[in-house]
Amino acid sequence: MQQLKWIWDYLKGRRAFFIIGLALTGITAGMRVINPMLARRIIDDVIVPRNVAPLISLLVAMMIVQLVRLGLRYLMVIMMEQSSTNVMTDIRSDMYKTVQWQDYRFLGRFPTGNLMTRMTQDLDMVRHTVAWVSWQFVDAAVLFISVFTFYLVINWQLALCLIAVTPFILYISRRFMKRLRPRFKLLRQKLTELGTVVTENIGGNRVVKAFAREEYEKDHFEKFNAEFRDTSCGNALIVAKYQPLLETASQSLIVVTMVVGGFFLIKGWMTSGEYMAFSSLTWALAQPMWMLGPLLADWERFSVAVKMIQEVNEAPKGISDLEDAAEITQRPAGVIEFKDVNFSINGKSILENISFTAAAGSTIGILGSTGSGKTSLVNILTRFYEPDSGEITLDGKDIRRYTLSSLRRHIGLAMQDVFLFSDSVKGNITYGRPELDEETVQRRAVQADTDSFVKEMGEGYETLVGERGVGLSGGQRQRIALARALAIEPAVLVLDDTTSAVDSETERYIQEQLKNLDFPCTKIIIAQRISSFRGADLILVMDRGRIIERGAHSELLSLRGFYHNIWSLQNNAGTGE
């Protein structure tokens, strides 16, 4: 019942439309009894007494009833389809909004393939239930009640003989539901696993090809595909086992009608017209019983689908605006301070006692081995994650006191793992500020050394970039991402290994451009190469989540510690100081 209440809430604003559709379903189902009633009169009042006088009027009445019923059924289908489509659209919008405002922990819990299955197949099952299962249930129920009532009026003894089959059908249906419920949950799980495998394989297609693992991936896919097939076939076998029992029980009504009705007719306890009416409507009594199996199966699928969708929609927001959070109305100066920040994931410590201050307009370099917590530090600054303790301030105010959207609008972020949209080069650069003019776009592209290769493309800045930047080199993707970050003219610019895929000459050019930006900006540069933040005001050396060294370049060299060792190795490799 909770599932029905959930759907009812989403029908708000269009409930009258939906109820009218169900009402039309009931009316058209009840109208199916009218023509057999008229046919009964044709036999008893026209054929048997050979009185043709009422024949034309009865035939016209039957034709009108049929046309009216078909017209109402057409309106009903339109109303039910519109109601179901609108409900599906609203639910999908809520799911998408939920995903947009979730943090990284949520995305770890719900992989891409999992979410795609929930937002497509599960939603389609909801639409199918609202549009078809609901009206089929009402149609079957009203048809059964109206036919049974008609039978009672004509010959209640024969009607009771027919209804005696019902308890057997209800017993079979109960067993049917009990067997199917866990099986549909298992099938849904296998479908999700299959979707995740397909999504990951498509996203990592280059890696698959680079390591020549096509055959392995085929076998890997076949494993999950076979599990889904076996589970689906198992469900089909259960349906195949119970469906014949339901059909046999429902079709037994025909036998009862022929035997008992024939006996009543011979005894003169019912007229030929009444017998014909019983015979012509036996299907109408049997069909609801026969449909009980498929309807129950659809209901179980719907229940599982709703639970999957609710898991997403009702997932607690990991990070959201505080009630007293304020918009950043003026451009921040860019003073950043970390105060004893600690952060962990799943009980594993990632950052410990991180404290430092970045003055407005300064450049902070962060160096450290892989897994030292450099990127996690950036993720906390942008509030992709929340620290366990400590405080991070922007211009002296805790960043949690700002709204998420206004905070992130003033932080330009360019990561090593670049994601580009299937849009033009200009569209990717202006993603954060779609209103930028051509001159500004080109200026930011020049600063990121993007202009040099974009001009060589066939359509320049209007050249379409393939999905995730396919067709571009790693360095080209990184430079477009840097131009995108510069385009919003942020108060804080974060570069996380942004120049790792470019050559030394290009890196040196970009560094010169960053020193001479035409807007004030505090820069945080994370890199493995010391040359990436040459001339930084403050350099932080991290290891295992801690800051183990800090200071300017010359100060760190004089310590002859971790930083000096890295510099020595890189300097000997010819990277220079």
For each residue, the residues with C-beta under 8 A, 3 or more apart:
1: 4 5
2: 5 6
3: 6 7 302 303 306
4: 1 7 8
5: 1 2 8 9
6: 2 3 9 10 306 310
7: 3 4 10 11 87 126 129 130 306
8: 4 5 11 12 15
9: 5 6 12
10: 6 7 87 90 91
11: 7 8 14 15 18 83 87
12: 8 9 15
13:
14: 11 17 18 82 83 86
15: 8 11 12 18 19
16: 19 20
17: 14 20 21 79 82 83
18: 11 14 15 21 22 79 80 83 130
19: 15 16 22 23
20: 16 17 23 24 79
21: 17 18 24 25 75 76 79 80 83 135
22: 18 19 25 26 80 134 135 138
23: 19 20 26 27
24: 20 21 27 28 72 73 75 76 79
25: 21 22 28 29 76 80 135 138 139 142
26: 22 23 29 30 138 139 142
27: 23 24 30 31 72
28: 24 25 31 32 69 72 73 76 139
29: 25 26 32 138 139 140 142 143 146
30: 26 27 33 142 143 146
31: 27 28 34 65 68 69 72
32: 28 29 35 36 69 143 146 147 284
33: 30 36 37 146 147 150 281 284
34: 31 37 38 62 65
35: 32 38 39 62 65 66
36: 32 33 39 40 150 276 277 280 281
37: 33 34 40 41 150 277
38: 34 35 41 42 58 61 62 65
39: 35 36 42 43 62 273 276 277 280
40: 36 37 43 44 154 271 273 274 276 277
41: 37 38 44 45 46 54 58 273
42: 38 39 45 46 47 55 58 59 273
43: 39 40 46 47 48 271 272 273 276
44: 40 41 47 48 49 271 272 273 274
45: 41 42 48 49 51 54 273
46: 41 42 43 49 50 51 52 54 55 58
47: 42 43 44 50
48: 43 44 45 271 272 273
49: 44 45 46
50: 46 47
51: 45 46 54
52: 46 55
53:
54: 41 45 46 51 57 58
55: 42 46 52 58 59
56: 59 60
57: 54 60 61
58: 38 41 42 46 54 55 61 62
59: 42 55 56 62 63
60: 56 57 63 64
61: 38 57 58 64 65
62: 34 35 38 39 58 59 65 66
63: 59 60 66 67
64: 60 61 67 68
65: 31 34 35 38 61 62 68 69
66: 35 62 63 69 70
67: 63 64 70 71
68: 31 64 65 71 72
69: 28 31 32 65 66 72 73
70: 66 67 73 74
71: 67 68 74 75
72: 24 27 28 31 68 69 75 76
73: 24 28 69 70 76 77
74: 70 71 77 78
75: 21 24 71 72 78 79
76: 21 24 25 28 72 73 79 80 135
77: 73 74 80 81
78: 74 75 81 82
79: 17 18 20 21 24 75 76 82 83
80: 18 21 22 25 76 77 83 84 130 131 132 134 135
81: 77 78 84 85 131
82: 14 17 78 79 85 86
83: 11 14 17 18 21 79 80 86 87 130 131
84: 80 81 87 88 126 127 128 129 130 131
85: 81 82 88 89 127 131
86: 14 82 83 89 90
87: 7 10 11 83 84 90 91 126 127 130
88: 84 85 91 92 123 124 126 127 130
89: 85 86 92 93
90: 10 86 87 93 94
91: 10 87 88 94 95 123 126 309 313
92: 88 89 95 96 119 123
93: 89 90 96 97
94: 90 91 97 98 313
95: 91 92 98 99 118 119 123 309 312 313
96: 92 93 99 100 119
97: 93 94 100 101
98: 94 95 101 102 312 313 315
99: 95 96 102 106 115 312
100: 96 97
101: 97 98 317 320
102: 98 99 105 106 107 315 317 318 319
103: 106 107 317 318 319 384 385 386
104: 107 108 379 384 385
105: 102 108 109 318 345 385
106: 99 102 103 109 110 315 318
107: 102 103 104 110 111
108: 104 105
109: 105 106 315
110: 106 107 114 115 118 312 315
111: 107 114 115 196 199 200
112: 115 116 196 199 200 203
113: 116 117 192 194 195 196 197 198 199 200
114: 110 111 117 118 192 195 196
115: 99 110 111 112 118 119 312
116: 112 113 119 120 195 199
117: 113 114 120 121 122 191 192 195 308
118: 95 110 114 115 121 122 123 192 308 309 311 312
119: 92 95 96 115 116 122 123
120: 116 117 123 124
121: 117 118 124 125 191 305
122: 117 118 119 125 126 188 305 306 308 309
123: 88 91 92 95 118 119 120 126 127 305 309
124: 88 120 121 127 128
125: 121 122 128 129 301 302 305
126: 7 84 87 88 91 122 123 129 130 302 305 306 309
127: 84 85 87 88 123 124 130 131
128: 84 124 125 131 132 133 298 302
129: 7 84 125 126 132 133 134 298 299 302
130: 7 18 80 83 84 87 88 126 127 133 134
131: 80 81 83 84 85 127 128 134 135
132: 80 128 129 135 136
133: 128 129 130 136 137 295 298 299 302
134: 22 80 129 130 131 137 138
135: 21 22 25 76 80 131 132 138 139
136: 132 133 139 140 291 295
137: 133 134 140 141 295
138: 22 25 26 29 134 135 141 142
139: 25 26 28 29 135 136 142 143
140: 29 136 137 143 144 287 288 291 292 295
141: 137 138 144 145 288
142: 25 26 29 30 138 139 145 146
143: 29 30 32 139 140 146 147 284 287 288
144: 140 141 147 148 284 285 288 289
145: 141 142 148 149
146: 29 30 32 33 142 143 149 150
147: 32 33 143 144 150 151 281 284 285
148: 144 145 151 152 159 162 163 285
149: 145 146 152 153
150: 33 36 37 146 147 153 154 277 281
151: 147 148 154 155 156 158 159 162 278 281 285
152: 148 149 156 159
153: 149 150 156
154: 40 150 151 158 159 270 274 277 278
155: 151 158 159 264 269 270 274 278
156: 151 152 153 159 160
157: 160 161 264 269
158: 151 154 155 161 162 257 260 261 264 270 278
159: 148 151 152 154 155 156 162 163
160: 156 157 163 164
161: 157 158 164 256 260
162: 148 151 158 159 165 253 256 257 282 285
163: 148 159 160 166
164: 160 161 167
165: 162 168 169 249 250 252 253 256 289
166: 163 169 170 289
167: 164 170 171
168: 165 171 172 249
169: 165 166 172 173 246 249 250 289 292
170: 166 167 173 174
171: 167 168 174 175
172: 168 169 175 176 242 245 246 249
173: 169 170 176 177 246 292 293 296
174: 170 171 177 178
175: 171 172 178 179 242
176: 172 173 179 180 238 242 246 293 296 297
177: 173 174 180 181 296 300
178: 174 175 181
179: 175 176 182 183 238 242
180: 176 177 183 184 235 238 239 296 297 300
181: 177 178 184 185 300 303
182: 179 185 186
183: 179 180 186 187 231 234 235 238
184: 180 181 187 188 235 297 300 301 303 304
185: 181 182 188 189 304
186: 182 183 189 190 231
187: 183 184 190 191 228 231 232 235
188: 122 184 185 191 192 304 305 308
189: 185 186 192 193
190: 186 187 193 194 224 227 228 231 232
191: 117 121 187 188 194 195 228
192: 113 114 117 118 188 189 195 196 308
193: 189 190 196 197 224 227 228
194: 113 190 191 197 198 224 225 227 228
195: 113 114 116 117 191 192 198 199
196: 111 112 113 114 192 193 199 200
197: 113 193 194 200 201 220 221 224
198: 113 194 195 201 202 221
199: 111 112 113 116 195 196 202 203
200: 111 112 113 196 197 203 204
201: 197 198 204 205 208 217 221
202: 198 199 205
203: 112 199 200 468
204: 200 201 207 208
205: 201 202 208 209
206: 209 210
207: 204 210 211 213
208: 201 204 205 211 213 214 217
209: 205 206 212 214
210: 206 207
211: 207 208
212: 209
213: 207 208 216 217
214: 208 209 217 218
215: 218 219
216: 213 219 220
217: 201 208 213 214 220 221
218: 214 215 221 222
219: 215 216 222 223
220: 197 216 217 223 224
221: 197 198 201 217 218 224 225
222: 218 219 225 226
223: 219 220 226 227
224: 190 193 194 197 220 221 227 228
225: 194 221 222 228 229
226: 222 223 229 230
227: 190 193 194 223 224 230 231
228: 187 190 191 193 194 224 225 231 232
229: 225 226 232 233
230: 226 227 233 234
231: 183 186 187 190 227 228 234 235
232: 187 190 228 229 235 236
233: 229 230 236 237
234: 183 230 231 237 238
235: 180 183 184 187 231 232 238 239
236: 232 233 239 240
237: 233 234 240 241
238: 176 179 180 183 234 235 241 242
239: 180 235 236 242 243 293 297
240: 236 237 243 244
241: 237 238 244 245
242: 172 175 176 179 238 239 245 246 293
243: 239 240 246 247 293
244: 240 241 247 248
245: 172 241 242 248 249
246: 169 172 173 176 242 243 249 250 289 290 292 293
247: 243 244 250 251 290
248: 244 245 251 252
249: 165 168 169 172 245 246 252 289
250: 165 169 246 247 253 286 287 289 290
251: 247 248 254 255 286 290
252: 165 248 249 255 256
253: 162 165 250 256 257 282 285 286 289
254: 251 257 258 282 286
255: 251 252 258 259
256: 161 162 165 252 253 259 260 261
257: 158 162 253 254 260 261 278 279 282
258: 254 255 261 262 279
259: 255 256 262 263
260: 158 161 256 257 263 264
261: 158 256 257 258 264 265 270 275 278 279
262: 258 259 265 266 275
263: 259 260 266 267
264: 155 157 158 260 261 267 269 270 275
265: 261 262 268 269 270 272 275
266: 262 263
267: 263 264
268: 265
269: 155 157 264 265
270: 154 155 158 261 264 265 274 275 278
271: 40 43 44 48 274 275
272: 43 44 48 265 275 276
273: 39 40 41 42 43 44 45 48 276 277
274: 40 44 154 155 270 271 277 278
275: 261 262 264 265 270 271 272 278 279
276: 36 39 40 43 272 273 279 280
277: 36 37 39 40 150 154 273 274 280 281
278: 151 154 155 158 257 261 270 274 275 281 282
279: 257 258 261 275 276 282
280: 36 39 276 277 283
281: 33 36 147 150 151 277 278 284 285
282: 162 253 254 257 278 279 285 286
283: 280 286 287
284: 32 33 143 144 147 281 287 288
285: 144 147 148 151 162 253 281 282 288 289
286: 250 251 253 254 282 283 289 290
287: 140 143 250 283 284 290 291
288: 140 141 143 144 284 285 291 292
289: 144 165 166 169 246 249 250 253 285 286 292
290: 246 247 250 251 286 287 293
291: 136 140 287 288 294 295
292: 140 169 173 246 288 289 295 296
293: 173 176 239 242 243 246 290 296 297
294: 291 297 298
295: 133 136 137 140 291 292 298 299
296: 173 176 177 180 292 293 299 300
297: 176 180 184 239 293 294 300 301
298: 128 129 133 294 295 301 302
299: 129 133 295 296 302 303
300: 177 180 181 184 296 297 303 304
301: 125 184 297 298 304 305
302: 3 125 126 128 129 133 298 299 305 306
303: 3 181 184 299 300 306 307
304: 184 185 188 300 301 307 308
305: 121 122 123 125 126 188 301 302 308 309
306: 3 6 7 122 126 302 303 309 310
307: 303 304 310 311
308: 117 118 122 188 192 304 305 311 312
309: 91 95 118 122 123 126 305 306 312 313
310: 6 306 307 313 314
311: 118 307 308 314 315
312: 95 98 99 110 115 118 308 309 315
313: 91 94 95 98 309 310
314: 310 311
315: 98 102 106 109 110 311 312
316:
317: 101 102 103 320
318: 102 103 105 106 386
319: 102 103 383 384 385 386 404
320: 101 317 404
321: 325 403 404
322: 325 400 401
323:
324: 401
325: 321 322 400 401 402 403 404
326: 401 402 403
327: 402 403 406
328: 332 402 403 406 407 409 410
329:
330:
331: 410 491
332: 328 335 394 395 410 491 492
333: 360 395 491 520
334: 358 360 361 394 395 491 492 520 521 522
335: 332 357 358 359 360 393 394 395 396 522
336: 357 358 381 392 393 394 492 522 524
337: 356 357 358 392 393 396
338: 341 354 355 356 357 377 390 391 392
339: 355 390 391 392 393
340: 353 354 355 389 390 391
341: 338 351 353 354 355 380 387 389 390 391 392
342: 349 351 352 353 354 387 388 389 390
343: 349 350 351 373 376 380 385 387 388 545
344: 347 348 349 350 388
345: 105 348 350 385
346:
347: 344
348: 344 345
349: 342 343 344 352 545
350: 343 344 345 373 376 545
351: 341 342 343 354 373 376 377 380 387 545 546
352: 342 349 545 546
353: 340 341 342 390 546
354: 338 340 341 342 351 373 377 390 545 546 547
355: 338 339 340 341 547
356: 337 338 364 538 540 547 550
357: 335 336 337 338
358: 334 335 336 337 362 364 522 524 538
359: 335 362 522 537
360: 333 334 335 520 522
361: 334 520 521 522
362: 358 359 522 523 537 538
363: 514 522 523 524 525 533 535 536 537 538
364: 356 358 522 523 524 525 533 536 537 538 539 540
365: 525 526 527 530 532 533 536 538 539 540
366: 374 377 524 525 526 527 539 540 542
367: 374 527 528 530 533 539 540 541 542 563 566
368: 372 373 374 541 542 543
369: 372 543
370:
371: 544
372: 368 369 542 543 544 545
373: 343 350 351 354 368 376 377 542 544 545 546
374: 366 367 368 377 378 496 526 542
375: 378 379 415 496 526
376: 343 350 351 373 379 380 385 545
377: 338 351 354 366 373 374 380 381 542
378: 374 375 381 382 413 494 496 524 526
379: 104 375 376 382 384 385
380: 341 343 351 376 377 383 384 385 386 387 392
381: 336 377 378 392 399 411 492 494 524
382: 378 379 407 408 411 413 494
383: 319 380 386 399 400 404 407 408
384: 103 104 319 379 380
385: 103 104 105 319 343 345 376 379 380
386: 103 318 319 380 383 400
387: 341 342 343 351 380 390 392
388: 342 343 344
389: 340 341 342
390: 338 339 340 341 342 353 354 387
391: 338 339 340 341 398
392: 336 337 338 339 341 380 381 387 398 399
393: 335 336 337 339 396 397 398 399
394: 332 334 335 336 397 399 402 407 410 492
395: 332 333 334 335
396: 335 337 393
397: 393 394 401 402
398: 391 392 393 401
399: 381 383 392 393 394 402 407
400: 322 325 383 386
401: 322 324 325 326 397 398
402: 325 326 327 328 394 397 399 406 407
403: 321 325 326 327 328 406 407
404: 319 320 321 325 383 407 408
405: 408 409
406: 327 328 402 403 409 410
407: 328 382 383 394 399 402 403 404 410 411
408: 382 383 404 405 411
409: 328 405 406 432 488
410: 328 331 332 394 406 407 490 491 492
411: 381 382 407 408 490 491 492 493 494
412: 432 485 486 488 489 490 492 493 494 521
413: 378 382 485 494 496
414: 418 478 481 482 484 485 493 494 495 496 498
415: 375 418 481 496 497 498
416: 478 496 497 498 500 501
417:
418: 414 415 469 474 477 478 480 481
419: 468 469
420: 423 428 465 468 469 472 477 480 481
421: 427 428 431 465
422: 464 465 466 467
423: 420 427 428 431 464 465
424: 427 428 459 461 462 463 464 465
425: 428 429 450 454 457 460 461 462 463 465 480
426: 429 430 441 461 462
427: 421 423 424 430 431
428: 420 421 423 424 425 431 465 480 484
429: 425 426 436 441 444 445 450 461 480 483 484 487
430: 426 427 433 434 435 436 441 484 487
431: 421 423 427 428 434 484 487
432: 409 412 484 485 487 488
433: 430 436 487 488
434: 430 431
435: 430
436: 429 430 433 440 441 444 487
437: 440 441
438: 441 442 461
439: 442 443
440: 436 437 443 444 487
441: 426 429 430 436 437 438 444 445 461 487
442: 438 439 445 446 451 461
443: 439 440 446 447 518
444: 429 436 440 441 447 448 450 483 486 487
445: 429 441 442 448 450 451 454 461 483
446: 442 443 449 450 451 513
447: 443 444 483 486 510 513 514 517
448: 444 445 479 480 482 483 486 510 513
449: 446 452 479 502 506 509 510 513
450: 425 429 444 445 446 453 454 476 479 480 482 483
451: 442 445 446 454 455
452: 449 455 456
453: 450 456 457 476 479
454: 425 445 450 451 457 460 461 463
455: 451 452 460
456: 452 453
457: 425 453 454 460 463
458: 463
459: 424 462 463 464
460: 425 454 455 457 463
461: 424 425 426 429 438 441 442 445 454
462: 424 425 426 459
463: 424 425 454 457 458 459 460
464: 422 423 424 459
465: 420 421 422 423 424 425 428 469 471 472 480
466: 422 469 470 471
467: 422 470
468: 203 419 420
469: 418 419 420 465 466 472 476 477 480
470: 466 467
471: 465 466
472: 420 465 469 476 477 480
473: 476 477 501
474: 418 477 478 501
475: 478 479 501 502 503 506
476: 450 453 469 472 473 479 480
477: 418 420 469 472 473 474 480 481 501
478: 414 416 418 474 475 481 482 498 499 500 501 502
479: 448 449 450 453 475 476 482 483 502 506 510
480: 418 420 425 428 429 448 450 465 469 472 476 477 483 484
481: 414 415 418 420 477 478 484 485 498
482: 414 448 450 478 479 485 486 495 498 499 510
483: 429 444 445 447 448 450 479 480 486 487
484: 414 428 429 430 431 432 480 481 487 488
485: 412 413 414 432 481 482 488 490 493 494 495
486: 412 444 447 448 482 483 489 490 493 517
487: 429 430 431 432 433 436 440 441 444 483 484
488: 409 412 432 433 484 485
489: 412 486 519 521
490: 410 411 412 485 486 493 521
491: 331 332 333 334 410 411 520 521 522
492: 332 334 336 381 394 410 411 412 521 522 523 524
493: 411 412 414 485 486 490 514 521 522 523 524
494: 378 381 382 411 412 413 414 485 523 524 526
495: 414 482 485 498 499 523 524 525 526 527
496: 374 375 378 413 414 415 416 526
497: 415 416 500 526 527 528
498: 414 415 416 478 481 482 495 525
499: 478 482 495 502 506 507 510 527 532
500: 416 478 497 527 528 529
501: 416 473 474 475 477 478
502: 449 475 478 479 499 506 507 510
503: 475 506 507
504: 507 508 531 575
505: 508 509
506: 449 475 479 499 502 503 509 510
507: 499 502 503 504 510 511 529 531 532
508: 504 505 511 512 531
509: 449 505 506 512 513
510: 447 448 449 479 482 499 502 506 507 513 514
511: 507 508 514 515 532 534 535
512: 508 509 515 516
513: 446 447 448 449 509 510 516 517
514: 363 447 493 510 511 517 523
515: 511 512 535
516: 512 513
517: 447 486 513 514 520 521
518: 443
519: 489
520: 333 334 360 361 491 517
521: 334 361 412 489 490 491 492 493 517
522: 334 335 336 358 359 360 361 362 363 364 491 492 493
523: 362 363 364 492 493 494 495 514
524: 336 358 363 364 366 378 381 492 493 494 495
525: 363 364 365 366 495 498 532 533 536
526: 365 366 374 375 378 494 495 496 497
527: 365 366 367 495 497 499 500 530 532 533
528: 367 497 500 532
529: 500 507 532 570 575
530: 365 367 527 533 534 553 563 566 567 570 575 577
531: 504 507 508 534 570 575 576 577
532: 365 499 507 511 525 527 528 529
533: 363 364 365 367 525 527 530 536 539
534: 511 530 531 553 577
535: 363 511 515 553
536: 363 364 365 525 533 539 552 553
537: 359 362 363 364 552
538: 356 358 362 363 364 365 550 551 552
539: 364 365 366 367 533 536 549 550 551 552 553 556 563
540: 356 364 365 366 367 547 549 550
541: 367 368 547 548 549 550 556 561 562 563
542: 366 367 368 372 373 374 377 545 546 547 548
543: 368 369 372 546 548 562
544: 371 372 373
545: 343 349 350 351 352 354 372 373 376 542
546: 351 352 353 354 373 542 543
547: 354 355 356 540 541 542 550
548: 541 542 543 561 562
549: 539 540 541 556 559 561 562 563
550: 356 538 539 540 541 547 556
551: 538 539 555 556 559
552: 536 537 538 539 555 556
553: 530 534 535 536 539 556 557 577
554: 557 558
555: 551 552 558 559
556: 539 541 549 550 551 552 553 559 561 563 564 567
557: 553 554 560 563 564 567
558: 554 555
559: 549 551 555 556 563 564
560: 557 564
561: 541 548 549 556 564 565
562: 541 543 548 549 565 566
563: 367 530 539 541 549 556 557 559 566 567
564: 556 557 559 560 561 567 568
565: 561 562 568 569
566: 367 530 562 563 569 570
567: 530 556 557 563 564 570 571 577
568: 564 565 571 572
569: 565 566 572 573
570: 529 530 531 566 567 573 575
571: 567 568 574 575 576 577
572: 568 569
573: 569 570
574: 571
575: 504 529 530 531 570 571
576: 531 571
577: 530 531 534 553 567 571
